[in-house]
Amino acid sequence: MTTSPAPARRGKIPARYANLVTALIISLMMTCIVSGISTLRSIGFAPNFFSVWPVAWAMSWGVAFPVFLVIGIRFGIFTPSE
């Protein structure tokens, strides 16, 4: 009888990266929604909406992610995991 190889381990990320990954995911989702709504309100559902929105999203995420990390560290939201 042959044994099959063990399945690849999936699941949790290392605890030391949990805060960073959480900040990354939250900032991506938040800026996607906010920049989409803001772009829609400013130019409407114009033919160039899908070419303008990613630029607005990238700019807003470039500001939001570092700010989110600084505020999280400053106010103890992100604590070192051991």
Stockholm file with secondary structure:
# STOCKHOLM 1.0

chainA/1-82         MTTSPAPARRGKIPARYANLVTALIISLMMTCIVSGISTLRSIGFAPNFFSVWPVAWAMSWGVAFPVFLVIGIRFGIFTPSE
#=GR chainA/1-82 SS CCCCCCCCCCSCCCHHHHHHHHHHHHHHHHHHHHHHHHHHHHHCSCTTHHHHHHHHHHHHHHHHHHHHHHHHHHTTSSCCCC
#=GC SS_cons        CCCCCCCCCCSCCCHHHHHHHHHHHHHHHHHHHHHHHHHHHHHCSCTTHHHHHHHHHHHHHHHHHHHHHHHHHHTTSSCCCC
//
